Amino acid sequence: MSLILKWALIAAVVAWGVWTWRRMQVRGPQSETQRTRAPKPTVMQPTQACLHCGVHAAQAEMVRGARGMYCCVQHCQAHGDHAQS
Ligand SMILES: [Zn+2]
């Protein structure tokens, strides 16, 4: 019984490996053309953690409070702070 399970596991791993390999073969050239067709500049925006929940967000999109930066106005208020203009 355990021998059957072992072979079933091996078959599943081999099938997964072949499927992954085939997927990579299909996707490879496509992603290459997409990359050359639409060069997307990756601009690294400075991020900061929300003082209330700790979620990292782009500083430009964050709410500035008196004590720190927040991901949204609700968290600014929930932290007992008020948004600065
Ligand atoms: Zn937050």
PDB file of the backbone (N, CA, C, O) and the ligand in Angstrom, with CONECT records:
HET     ZN  A 101       1
ATOM      1  N   MET A   1       0.843  -1.212   0.000  1.00  0.00           N
ATOM      2  CA  MET A   1       0.000   0.000   0.000  1.00  0.00           C
ATOM      3  C   MET A   1       0.870   1.250   0.000  1.00  0.00           C
ATOM      4  O   MET A   1       0.624   2.191  -0.755  1.00  0.00           O
ATOM      5  N   SER A   2       1.887   1.250   0.854  1.00  0.00           N
ATOM      6  CA  SER A   2       2.756   2.426   0.911  1.00  0.00           C
ATOM      7  C   SER A   2       3.573   2.573  -0.375  1.00  0.00           C
ATOM      8  O   SER A   2       3.960   3.677  -0.756  1.00  0.00           O
ATOM      9  N   LEU A   3       3.829   1.425  -1.042  1.00  0.00           N
ATOM     10  CA  LEU A   3       4.574   1.452  -2.311  1.00  0.00           C
ATOM     11  C   LEU A   3       3.759   2.166  -3.385  1.00  0.00           C
ATOM     12  O   LEU A   3       4.298   2.922  -4.193  1.00  0.00           O
ATOM     13  N   ILE A   4       2.462   1.917  -3.378  1.00  0.00           N
ATOM     14  CA  ILE A   4       1.564   2.573  -4.349  1.00  0.00           C
ATOM     15  C   ILE A   4       1.546   4.078  -4.091  1.00  0.00           C
ATOM     16  O   ILE A   4       1.618   4.884  -5.019  1.00  0.00           O
ATOM     17  N   LEU A   5       1.450   4.434  -2.828  1.00  0.00           N
ATOM     18  CA  LEU A   5       1.436   5.855  -2.450  1.00  0.00           C
ATOM     19  C   LEU A   5       2.734   6.532  -2.873  1.00  0.00           C
ATOM     20  O   LEU A   5       2.731   7.666  -3.351  1.00  0.00           O
ATOM     21  N   LYS A   6       3.844   5.816  -2.688  1.00  0.00           N
ATOM     22  CA  LYS A   6       5.161   6.347  -3.039  1.00  0.00           C
ATOM     23  C   LYS A   6       5.243   6.622  -4.531  1.00  0.00           C
ATOM     24  O   LYS A   6       5.714   7.676  -4.957  1.00  0.00           O
ATOM     25  N   TRP A   7       4.769   5.644  -5.332  1.00  0.00           N
ATOM     26  CA  TRP A   7       4.811   5.806  -6.790  1.00  0.00           C
ATOM     27  C   TRP A   7       3.839   6.877  -7.259  1.00  0.00           C
ATOM     28  O   TRP A   7       4.103   7.592  -8.227  1.00  0.00           O
ATOM     29  N   ALA A   8       2.705   6.981  -6.559  1.00  0.00           N
ATOM     30  CA  ALA A   8       1.730   8.027  -6.901  1.00  0.00           C
ATOM     31  C   ALA A   8       2.340   9.400  -6.647  1.00  0.00           C
ATOM     32  O   ALA A   8       2.137  10.335  -7.422  1.00  0.00           O
ATOM     33  N   LEU A   9       3.082   9.511  -5.564  1.00  0.00           N
ATOM     34  CA  LEU A   9       3.752  10.769  -5.215  1.00  0.00           C
ATOM     35  C   LEU A   9       4.808  11.121  -6.254  1.00  0.00           C
ATOM     36  O   LEU A   9       4.918  12.268  -6.689  1.00  0.00           O
ATOM     37  N   ILE A  10       5.585  10.105  -6.645  1.00  0.00           N
ATOM     38  CA  ILE A  10       6.623  10.323  -7.654  1.00  0.00           C
ATOM     39  C   ILE A  10       5.993  10.755  -8.978  1.00  0.00           C
ATOM     40  O   ILE A  10       6.486  11.667  -9.643  1.00  0.00           O
ATOM     41  N   ALA A  11       4.892  10.086  -9.354  1.00  0.00           N
ATOM     42  CA  ALA A  11       4.187  10.430 -10.598  1.00  0.00           C
ATOM     43  C   ALA A  11       3.668  11.860 -10.546  1.00  0.00           C
ATOM     44  O   ALA A  11       3.734  12.594 -11.532  1.00  0.00           O
ATOM     45  N   ALA A  12       3.149  12.246  -9.382  1.00  0.00           N
ATOM     46  CA  ALA A  12       2.607  13.596  -9.221  1.00  0.00           C
ATOM     47  C   ALA A  12       3.723  14.634  -9.339  1.00  0.00           C
ATOM     48  O   ALA A  12       3.548  15.679  -9.966  1.00  0.00           O
ATOM     49  N   VAL A  13       4.864  14.335  -8.731  1.00  0.00           N
ATOM     50  CA  VAL A  13       6.007  15.260  -8.782  1.00  0.00           C
ATOM     51  C   VAL A  13       6.514  15.392 -10.209  1.00  0.00           C
ATOM     52  O   VAL A  13       6.817  16.494 -10.665  1.00  0.00           O
ATOM     53  N   VAL A  14       6.609  14.267 -10.918  1.00  0.00           N
ATOM     54  CA  VAL A  14       7.079  14.276 -12.309  1.00  0.00           C
ATOM     55  C   VAL A  14       6.099  15.055 -13.181  1.00  0.00           C
ATOM     56  O   VAL A  14       6.512  15.858 -14.018  1.00  0.00           O
ATOM     57  N   ALA A  15       4.796  14.820 -12.984  1.00  0.00           N
ATOM     58  CA  ALA A  15       3.762  15.516 -13.764  1.00  0.00           C
ATOM     59  C   ALA A  15       3.830  17.011 -13.505  1.00  0.00           C
ATOM     60  O   ALA A  15       3.694  17.820 -14.423  1.00  0.00           O
ATOM     61  N   TRP A  16       4.045  17.371 -12.232  1.00  0.00           N
ATOM     62  CA  TRP A  16       4.145  18.791 -11.879  1.00  0.00           C
ATOM     63  C   TRP A  16       5.383  19.419 -12.531  1.00  0.00           C
ATOM     64  O   TRP A  16       5.345  20.546 -13.024  1.00  0.00           O
ATOM     65  N   GLY A  17       6.472  18.658 -12.515  1.00  0.00           N
ATOM     66  CA  GLY A  17       7.717  19.135 -13.115  1.00  0.00           C
ATOM     67  C   GLY A  17       7.567  19.364 -14.606  1.00  0.00           C
ATOM     68  O   GLY A  17       8.014  20.385 -15.129  1.00  0.00           O
ATOM     69  N   VAL A  18       6.935  18.414 -15.299  1.00  0.00           N
ATOM     70  CA  VAL A  18       6.722  18.534 -16.748  1.00  0.00           C
ATOM     71  C   VAL A  18       5.802  19.709 -17.042  1.00  0.00           C
ATOM     72  O   VAL A  18       6.033  20.472 -17.980  1.00  0.00           O
ATOM     73  N   TRP A  19       4.757  19.847 -16.232  1.00  0.00           N
ATOM     74  CA  TRP A  19       3.784  20.934 -16.433  1.00  0.00           C
ATOM     75  C   TRP A  19       4.468  22.295 -16.251  1.00  0.00           C
ATOM     76  O   TRP A  19       4.253  23.218 -17.037  1.00  0.00           O
ATOM     77  N   THR A  20       5.290  22.403 -15.210  1.00  0.00           N
ATOM     78  CA  THR A  20       6.007  23.651 -14.950  1.00  0.00           C
ATOM     79  C   THR A  20       6.972  23.958 -16.083  1.00  0.00           C
ATOM     80  O   THR A  20       7.084  25.101 -16.526  1.00  0.00           O
ATOM     81  N   TRP A  21       7.675  22.917 -16.551  1.00  0.00           N
ATOM     82  CA  TRP A  21       8.653  23.094 -17.624  1.00  0.00           C
ATOM     83  C   TRP A  21       7.964  23.556 -18.904  1.00  0.00           C
ATOM     84  O   TRP A  21       8.448  24.446 -19.603  1.00  0.00           O
ATOM     85  N   ARG A  22       6.799  22.919 -19.201  1.00  0.00           N
ATOM     86  CA  ARG A  22       6.049  23.277 -20.402  1.00  0.00           C
ATOM     87  C   ARG A  22       5.535  24.708 -20.313  1.00  0.00           C
ATOM     88  O   ARG A  22       5.553  25.454 -21.292  1.00  0.00           O
ATOM     89  N   ARG A  23       5.078  25.077 -19.121  1.00  0.00           N
ATOM     90  CA  ARG A  23       4.570  26.428 -18.921  1.00  0.00           C
ATOM     91  C   ARG A  23       5.681  27.451 -19.140  1.00  0.00           C
ATOM     92  O   ARG A  23       5.456  28.498 -19.748  1.00  0.00           O
ATOM     93  N   MET A  24       6.880  27.147 -18.643  1.00  0.00           N
ATOM     94  CA  MET A  24       8.015  28.044 -18.801  1.00  0.00           C
ATOM     95  C   MET A  24       8.409  28.156 -20.270  1.00  0.00           C
ATOM     96  O   MET A  24       8.787  29.229 -20.741  1.00  0.00           O
ATOM     97  N   GLN A  25       8.315  27.025 -20.998  1.00  0.00           N
ATOM     98  CA  GLN A  25       8.644  27.014 -22.424  1.00  0.00           C
ATOM     99  C   GLN A  25       7.691  27.914 -23.204  1.00  0.00           C
ATOM    100  O   GLN A  25       8.090  28.600 -24.145  1.00  0.00           O
ATOM    101  N   VAL A  26       6.414  27.897 -22.790  1.00  0.00           N
ATOM    102  CA  VAL A  26       5.396  28.691 -23.487  1.00  0.00           C
ATOM    103  C   VAL A  26       5.529  30.158 -23.104  1.00  0.00           C
ATOM    104  O   VAL A  26       5.444  31.041 -23.958  1.00  0.00           O
ATOM    105  N   ARG A  27       5.737  30.414 -21.817  1.00  0.00           N
ATOM    106  CA  ARG A  27       5.744  31.795 -21.323  1.00  0.00           C
ATOM    107  C   ARG A  27       7.041  32.532 -21.653  1.00  0.00           C
ATOM    108  O   ARG A  27       7.038  33.751 -21.823  1.00  0.00           O
ATOM    109  N   GLY A  28       8.131  31.806 -21.742  1.00  0.00           N
ATOM    110  CA  GLY A  28       9.445  32.411 -21.932  1.00  0.00           C
ATOM    111  C   GLY A  28       9.499  33.442 -23.040  1.00  0.00           C
ATOM    112  O   GLY A  28       9.772  34.612 -22.772  1.00  0.00           O
ATOM    113  N   PRO A  29       9.242  33.035 -24.304  1.00  0.00           N
ATOM    114  CA  PRO A  29       9.350  33.989 -25.409  1.00  0.00           C
ATOM    115  C   PRO A  29       8.323  35.107 -25.337  1.00  0.00           C
ATOM    116  O   PRO A  29       8.588  36.225 -25.778  1.00  0.00           O
ATOM    117  N   GLN A  30       7.128  34.805 -24.774  1.00  0.00           N
ATOM    118  CA  GLN A  30       6.081  35.819 -24.673  1.00  0.00           C
ATOM    119  C   GLN A  30       6.501  36.954 -23.755  1.00  0.00           C
ATOM    120  O   GLN A  30       6.363  38.128 -24.097  1.00  0.00           O
ATOM    121  N   SER A  31       7.015  36.591 -22.586  1.00  0.00           N
ATOM    122  CA  SER A  31       7.419  37.612 -21.636  1.00  0.00           C
ATOM    123  C   SER A  31       8.605  38.411 -22.186  1.00  0.00           C
ATOM    124  O   SER A  31       8.785  39.585 -21.861  1.00  0.00           O
ATOM    125  N   GLU A  32       9.407  37.750 -23.025  1.00  0.00           N
ATOM    126  CA  GLU A  32      10.551  38.435 -23.635  1.00  0.00           C
ATOM    127  C   GLU A  32      10.068  39.541 -24.572  1.00  0.00           C
ATOM    128  O   GLU A  32      10.601  40.651 -24.564  1.00  0.00           O
ATOM    129  N   THR A  33       9.037  39.221 -25.391  1.00  0.00           N
ATOM    130  CA  THR A  33       8.530  40.220 -26.327  1.00  0.00           C
ATOM    131  C   THR A  33       7.802  41.329 -25.583  1.00  0.00           C
ATOM    132  O   THR A  33       7.874  42.494 -25.974  1.00  0.00           O
ATOM    133  N   GLN A  34       7.094  40.965 -24.501  1.00  0.00           N
ATOM    134  CA  GLN A  34       6.388  41.975 -23.721  1.00  0.00           C
ATOM    135  C   GLN A  34       7.385  42.939 -23.087  1.00  0.00           C
ATOM    136  O   GLN A  34       7.137  44.139 -22.972  1.00  0.00           O
ATOM    137  N   ARG A  35       8.514  42.377 -22.684  1.00  0.00           N
ATOM    138  CA  ARG A  35       9.519  43.194 -22.022  1.00  0.00           C
ATOM    139  C   ARG A  35      10.113  44.204 -23.007  1.00  0.00           C
ATOM    140  O   ARG A  35      10.348  45.362 -22.663  1.00  0.00           O
ATOM    141  N   THR A  36      10.353  43.733 -24.258  1.00  0.00           N
ATOM    142  CA  THR A  36      10.976  44.611 -25.243  1.00  0.00           C
ATOM    143  C   THR A  36       9.960  45.585 -25.816  1.00  0.00           C
ATOM    144  O   THR A  36      10.308  46.701 -26.201  1.00  0.00           O
ATOM    145  N   ARG A  37       8.684  45.154 -25.870  1.00  0.00           N
ATOM    146  CA  ARG A  37       7.653  46.005 -26.458  1.00  0.00           C
ATOM    147  C   ARG A  37       7.305  47.168 -25.541  1.00  0.00           C
ATOM    148  O   ARG A  37       7.199  48.310 -25.986  1.00  0.00           O
ATOM    149  N   ALA A  38       7.130  46.873 -24.268  1.00  0.00           N
ATOM    150  CA  ALA A  38       6.734  47.912 -23.332  1.00  0.00           C
ATOM    151  C   ALA A  38       7.745  48.001 -22.190  1.00  0.00           C
ATOM    152  O   ALA A  38       7.570  47.383 -21.140  1.00  0.00           O
ATOM    153  N   PRO A  39       8.785  48.764 -22.406  1.00  0.00           N
ATOM    154  CA  PRO A  39       9.756  48.923 -21.305  1.00  0.00           C
ATOM    155  C   PRO A  39       9.176  49.799 -20.207  1.00  0.00           C
ATOM    156  O   PRO A  39       8.951  50.995 -20.390  1.00  0.00           O
ATOM    157  N   LYS A  40       8.941  49.175 -19.069  1.00  0.00           N
ATOM    158  CA  LYS A  40       8.309  49.889 -17.958  1.00  0.00           C
ATOM    159  C   LYS A  40       9.380  50.369 -16.979  1.00  0.00           C
ATOM    160  O   LYS A  40      10.038  49.553 -16.333  1.00  0.00           O
ATOM    161  N   PRO A  41       9.553  51.655 -16.868  1.00  0.00           N
ATOM    162  CA  PRO A  41      10.555  52.138 -15.918  1.00  0.00           C
ATOM    163  C   PRO A  41      10.086  51.923 -14.480  1.00  0.00           C
ATOM    164  O   PRO A  41       8.993  52.338 -14.097  1.00  0.00           O
ATOM    165  N   THR A  42      10.917  51.282 -13.716  1.00  0.00           N
ATOM    166  CA  THR A  42      10.554  51.012 -12.328  1.00  0.00           C
ATOM    167  C   THR A  42      11.158  52.099 -11.443  1.00  0.00           C
ATOM    168  O   THR A  42      12.361  52.129 -11.181  1.00  0.00           O
ATOM    169  N   VAL A  43      10.283  52.978 -11.000  1.00  0.00           N
ATOM    170  CA  VAL A  43      10.722  54.074 -10.143  1.00  0.00           C
ATOM    171  C   VAL A  43      10.513  53.638  -8.697  1.00  0.00           C
ATOM    172  O   VAL A  43       9.400  53.317  -8.279  1.00  0.00           O
ATOM    173  N   MET A  44      11.592  53.634  -7.958  1.00  0.00           N
ATOM    174  CA  MET A  44      11.504  53.229  -6.554  1.00  0.00           C
ATOM    175  C   MET A  44      11.014  54.411  -5.723  1.00  0.00           C
ATOM    176  O   MET A  44      11.693  55.427  -5.579  1.00  0.00           O
ATOM    177  N   GLN A  45       9.809  54.238  -5.183  1.00  0.00           N
ATOM    178  CA  GLN A  45       9.256  55.298  -4.353  1.00  0.00           C
ATOM    179  C   GLN A  45       9.600  55.013  -2.902  1.00  0.00           C
ATOM    180  O   GLN A  45       9.538  53.868  -2.454  1.00  0.00           O
ATOM    181  N   PRO A  46       9.960  56.051  -2.177  1.00  0.00           N
ATOM    182  CA  PRO A  46      10.239  55.827  -0.755  1.00  0.00           C
ATOM    183  C   PRO A  46       8.962  55.454  -0.016  1.00  0.00           C
ATOM    184  O   PRO A  46       7.946  56.140  -0.132  1.00  0.00           O
ATOM    185  N   THR A  47       9.016  54.384   0.732  1.00  0.00           N
ATOM    186  CA  THR A  47       7.836  53.938   1.476  1.00  0.00           C
ATOM    187  C   THR A  47       8.069  54.114   2.974  1.00  0.00           C
ATOM    188  O   THR A  47       9.200  54.197   3.452  1.00  0.00           O
ATOM    189  N   GLN A  48       6.960  54.166   3.682  1.00  0.00           N
ATOM    190  CA  GLN A  48       7.030  54.317   5.134  1.00  0.00           C
ATOM    191  C   GLN A  48       5.906  53.515   5.766  1.00  0.00           C
ATOM    192  O   GLN A  48       4.853  53.324   5.157  1.00  0.00           O
ATOM    193  N   ALA A  49       6.121  53.057   6.958  1.00  0.00           N
ATOM    194  CA  ALA A  49       5.113  52.259   7.654  1.00  0.00           C
ATOM    195  C   ALA A  49       4.099  53.182   8.310  1.00  0.00           C
ATOM    196  O   ALA A  49       4.442  54.230   8.856  1.00  0.00           O
ATOM    197  N   CYS A  50       2.844  52.764   8.241  1.00  0.00           N
ATOM    198  CA  CYS A  50       1.765  53.497   8.910  1.00  0.00           C
ATOM    199  C   CYS A  50       1.988  53.395  10.417  1.00  0.00           C
ATOM    200  O   CYS A  50       2.277  52.321  10.943  1.00  0.00           O
ATOM    201  N   LEU A  51       1.851  54.521  11.093  1.00  0.00           N
ATOM    202  CA  LEU A  51       2.094  54.558  12.542  1.00  0.00           C
ATOM    203  C   LEU A  51       1.041  53.760  13.299  1.00  0.00           C
ATOM    204  O   LEU A  51       1.283  53.318  14.422  1.00  0.00           O
ATOM    205  N   HIS A  52      -0.130  53.574  12.688  1.00  0.00           N
ATOM    206  CA  HIS A  52      -1.234  52.882  13.359  1.00  0.00           C
ATOM    207  C   HIS A  52      -1.234  51.384  13.083  1.00  0.00           C
ATOM    208  O   HIS A  52      -1.291  50.581  14.014  1.00  0.00           O
ATOM    209  N   CYS A  53      -1.169  51.000  11.799  1.00  0.00           N
ATOM    210  CA  CYS A  53      -1.297  49.575  11.457  1.00  0.00           C
ATOM    211  C   CYS A  53       0.003  48.973  10.941  1.00  0.00           C
ATOM    212  O   CYS A  53       0.111  47.750  10.854  1.00  0.00           O
ATOM    213  N   GLY A  54       0.983  49.784  10.600  1.00  0.00           N
ATOM    214  CA  GLY A  54       2.273  49.260  10.170  1.00  0.00           C
ATOM    215  C   GLY A  54       2.359  48.901   8.703  1.00  0.00           C
ATOM    216  O   GLY A  54       3.379  48.381   8.251  1.00  0.00           O
ATOM    217  N   VAL A  55       1.305  49.169   7.955  1.00  0.00           N
ATOM    218  CA  VAL A  55       1.319  48.880   6.517  1.00  0.00           C
ATOM    219  C   VAL A  55       2.240  49.872   5.815  1.00  0.00           C
ATOM    220  O   VAL A  55       2.186  51.077   6.062  1.00  0.00           O
ATOM    221  N   HIS A  56       3.089  49.338   4.931  1.00  0.00           N
ATOM    222  CA  HIS A  56       3.994  50.204   4.184  1.00  0.00           C
ATOM    223  C   HIS A  56       3.286  50.784   2.970  1.00  0.00           C
ATOM    224  O   HIS A  56       2.641  50.058   2.215  1.00  0.00           O
ATOM    225  N   ALA A  57       3.406  52.077   2.785  1.00  0.00           N
ATOM    226  CA  ALA A  57       2.808  52.754   1.633  1.00  0.00           C
ATOM    227  C   ALA A  57       3.784  53.819   1.135  1.00  0.00           C
ATOM    228  O   ALA A  57       4.708  54.222   1.841  1.00  0.00           O
ATOM    229  N   ALA A  58       3.552  54.258  -0.091  1.00  0.00           N
ATOM    230  CA  ALA A  58       4.393  55.312  -0.670  1.00  0.00           C
ATOM    231  C   ALA A  58       4.174  56.601   0.108  1.00  0.00           C
ATOM    232  O   ALA A  58       3.043  56.984   0.406  1.00  0.00           O
ATOM    233  N   GLN A  59       5.263  57.249   0.424  1.00  0.00           N
ATOM    234  CA  GLN A  59       5.183  58.460   1.254  1.00  0.00           C
ATOM    235  C   GLN A  59       4.308  59.531   0.612  1.00  0.00           C
ATOM    236  O   GLN A  59       3.643  60.298   1.307  1.00  0.00           O
ATOM    237  N   ALA A  60       4.313  59.577  -0.727  1.00  0.00           N
ATOM    238  CA  ALA A  60       3.529  60.595  -1.429  1.00  0.00           C
ATOM    239  C   ALA A  60       2.036  60.381  -1.243  1.00  0.00           C
ATOM    240  O   ALA A  60       1.257  61.330  -1.329  1.00  0.00           O
ATOM    241  N   GLU A  61       1.626  59.123  -0.986  1.00  0.00           N
ATOM    242  CA  GLU A  61       0.196  58.820  -0.854  1.00  0.00           C
ATOM    243  C   GLU A  61      -0.240  58.732   0.601  1.00  0.00           C
ATOM    244  O   GLU A  61      -1.399  58.423   0.877  1.00  0.00           O
ATOM    245  N   MET A  62       0.653  58.994   1.523  1.00  0.00           N
ATOM    246  CA  MET A  62       0.322  58.836   2.933  1.00  0.00           C
ATOM    247  C   MET A  62      -0.210  60.129   3.531  1.00  0.00           C
ATOM    248  O   MET A  62      -0.013  61.218   2.991  1.00  0.00           O
ATOM    249  N   VAL A  63      -0.890  59.976   4.663  1.00  0.00           N
ATOM    250  CA  VAL A  63      -1.451  61.122   5.383  1.00  0.00           C
ATOM    251  C   VAL A  63      -0.446  61.513   6.464  1.00  0.00           C
ATOM    252  O   VAL A  63      -0.031  60.687   7.278  1.00  0.00           O
ATOM    253  N   ARG A  64      -0.072  62.764   6.452  1.00  0.00           N
ATOM    254  CA  ARG A  64       0.894  63.236   7.431  1.00  0.00           C
ATOM    255  C   ARG A  64       0.160  63.753   8.665  1.00  0.00           C
ATOM    256  O   ARG A  64      -0.677  64.651   8.571  1.00  0.00           O
ATOM    257  N   GLY A  65       0.477  63.190   9.792  1.00  0.00           N
ATOM    258  CA  GLY A  65      -0.115  63.644  11.035  1.00  0.00           C
ATOM    259  C   GLY A  65       0.919  64.394  11.857  1.00  0.00           C
ATOM    260  O   GLY A  65       2.061  64.562  11.431  1.00  0.00           O
ATOM    261  N   ALA A  66       0.517  64.837  13.023  1.00  0.00           N
ATOM    262  CA  ALA A  66       1.427  65.582  13.886  1.00  0.00           C
ATOM    263  C   ALA A  66       2.511  64.666  14.457  1.00  0.00           C
ATOM    264  O   ALA A  66       3.635  65.106  14.698  1.00  0.00           O
ATOM    265  N   ARG A  67       2.165  63.374  14.675  1.00  0.00           N
ATOM    266  CA  ARG A  67       3.111  62.438  15.290  1.00  0.00           C
ATOM    267  C   ARG A  67       3.849  61.573  14.271  1.00  0.00           C
ATOM    268  O   ARG A  67       4.904  61.012  14.565  1.00  0.00           O
ATOM    269  N   GLY A  68       3.270  61.473  13.052  1.00  0.00           N
ATOM    270  CA  GLY A  68       3.918  60.637  12.047  1.00  0.00           C
ATOM    271  C   GLY A  68       3.069  60.475  10.813  1.00  0.00           C
ATOM    272  O   GLY A  68       2.155  61.258  10.554  1.00  0.00           O
ATOM    273  N   MET A  69       3.392  59.428  10.045  1.00  0.00           N
ATOM    274  CA  MET A  69       2.704  59.186   8.782  1.00  0.00           C
ATOM    275  C   MET A  69       1.713  58.039   8.947  1.00  0.00           C
ATOM    276  O   MET A  69       1.967  57.085   9.683  1.00  0.00           O
ATOM    277  N   TYR A  70       0.580  58.145   8.251  1.00  0.00           N
ATOM    278  CA  TYR A  70      -0.469  57.132   8.303  1.00  0.00           C
ATOM    279  C   TYR A  70      -0.880  56.746   6.885  1.00  0.00           C
ATOM    280  O   TYR A  70      -0.732  57.523   5.942  1.00  0.00           O
ATOM    281  N   CYS A  71      -1.409  55.505   6.759  1.00  0.00           N
ATOM    282  CA  CYS A  71      -1.817  55.028   5.443  1.00  0.00           C
ATOM    283  C   CYS A  71      -3.120  55.670   4.997  1.00  0.00           C
ATOM    284  O   CYS A  71      -3.391  55.750   3.799  1.00  0.00           O
ATOM    285  N   CYS A  72      -3.931  56.130   5.947  1.00  0.00           N
ATOM    286  CA  CYS A  72      -5.200  56.777   5.595  1.00  0.00           C
ATOM    287  C   CYS A  72      -5.614  57.715   6.731  1.00  0.00           C
ATOM    288  O   CYS A  72      -5.064  57.676   7.831  1.00  0.00           O
ATOM    289  N   VAL A  73      -6.596  58.552   6.427  1.00  0.00           N
ATOM    290  CA  VAL A  73      -7.076  59.532   7.415  1.00  0.00           C
ATOM    291  C   VAL A  73      -7.684  58.815   8.616  1.00  0.00           C
ATOM    292  O   VAL A  73      -7.529  59.253   9.756  1.00  0.00           O
ATOM    293  N   GLN A  74      -8.385  57.695   8.346  1.00  0.00           N
ATOM    294  CA  GLN A  74      -9.054  56.935   9.414  1.00  0.00           C
ATOM    295  C   GLN A  74      -8.032  56.477  10.461  1.00  0.00           C
ATOM    296  O   GLN A  74      -8.288  56.561  11.663  1.00  0.00           O
ATOM    297  N   HIS A  75      -6.875  55.993   9.996  1.00  0.00           N
ATOM    298  CA  HIS A  75      -5.859  55.514  10.925  1.00  0.00           C
ATOM    299  C   HIS A  75      -5.200  56.673  11.656  1.00  0.00           C
ATOM    300  O   HIS A  75      -4.782  56.539  12.806  1.00  0.00           O
ATOM    301  N   CYS A  76      -5.112  57.804  10.983  1.00  0.00           N
ATOM    302  CA  CYS A  76      -4.570  59.005  11.617  1.00  0.00           C
ATOM    303  C   CYS A  76      -5.454  59.399  12.799  1.00  0.00           C
ATOM    304  O   CYS A  76      -4.968  59.701  13.889  1.00  0.00           O
ATOM    305  N   GLN A  77      -6.778  59.388  12.549  1.00  0.00           N
ATOM    306  CA  GLN A  77      -7.738  59.751  13.591  1.00  0.00           C
ATOM    307  C   GLN A  77      -7.811  58.668  14.656  1.00  0.00           C
ATOM    308  O   GLN A  77      -7.938  58.973  15.842  1.00  0.00           O
ATOM    309  N   ALA A  78      -7.733  57.404  14.244  1.00  0.00           N
ATOM    310  CA  ALA A  78      -7.803  56.285  15.185  1.00  0.00           C
ATOM    311  C   ALA A  78      -6.611  56.300  16.138  1.00  0.00           C
ATOM    312  O   ALA A  78      -6.694  55.795  17.257  1.00  0.00           O
ATOM    313  N   HIS A  79      -5.506  56.883  15.684  1.00  0.00           N
ATOM    314  CA  HIS A  79      -4.309  56.941  16.513  1.00  0.00           C
ATOM    315  C   HIS A  79      -4.305  58.196  17.396  1.00  0.00           C
ATOM    316  O   HIS A  79      -3.319  58.493  18.071  1.00  0.00           O
ATOM    317  N   GLY A  80      -5.429  58.925  17.376  1.00  0.00           N
ATOM    318  CA  GLY A  80      -5.543  60.131  18.197  1.00  0.00           C
ATOM    319  C   GLY A  80      -4.758  61.287  17.645  1.00  0.00           C
ATOM    320  O   GLY A  80      -4.343  62.183  18.380  1.00  0.00           O
ATOM    321  N   ASP A  81      -4.554  61.263  16.341  1.00  0.00           N
ATOM    322  CA  ASP A  81      -3.788  62.310  15.675  1.00  0.00           C
ATOM    323  C   ASP A  81      -4.696  63.051  14.705  1.00  0.00           C
ATOM    324  O   ASP A  81      -5.807  62.606  14.417  1.00  0.00           O
ATOM    325  N   HIS A  82      -4.222  64.171  14.209  1.00  0.00           N
ATOM    326  CA  HIS A  82      -5.005  64.882  13.192  1.00  0.00           C
ATOM    327  C   HIS A  82      -4.110  65.212  12.015  1.00  0.00           C
ATOM    328  O   HIS A  82      -2.940  65.562  12.166  1.00  0.00           O
ATOM    329  N   ALA A  83      -4.704  65.089  10.831  1.00  0.00           N
ATOM    330  CA  ALA A  83      -3.955  65.248   9.582  1.00  0.00           C
ATOM    331  C   ALA A  83      -3.454  66.672   9.412  1.00  0.00           C
ATOM    332  O   ALA A  83      -4.174  67.639   9.660  1.00  0.00           O
ATOM    333  N   GLN A  84      -2.222  66.775   8.989  1.00  0.00           N
ATOM    334  CA  GLN A  84      -1.626  68.082   8.703  1.00  0.00           C
ATOM    335  C   GLN A  84      -1.858  68.399   7.237  1.00  0.00           C
ATOM    336  O   GLN A  84      -1.873  67.506   6.390  1.00  0.00           O
ATOM    337  N   SER A  85      -2.036  69.669   6.949  1.00  0.00           N
ATOM    338  CA  SER A  85      -2.257  70.060   5.557  1.00  0.00           C
ATOM    339  C   SER A  85      -0.927  70.160   4.817  1.00  0.00           C
ATOM    340  O   SER A  85      -0.904  70.479   3.628  1.00  0.00           O
TER     341      SER A  85
HETATM  342 ZN    ZN A 101      -2.726  52.261   8.644  1.00  0.00          ZN2+
END
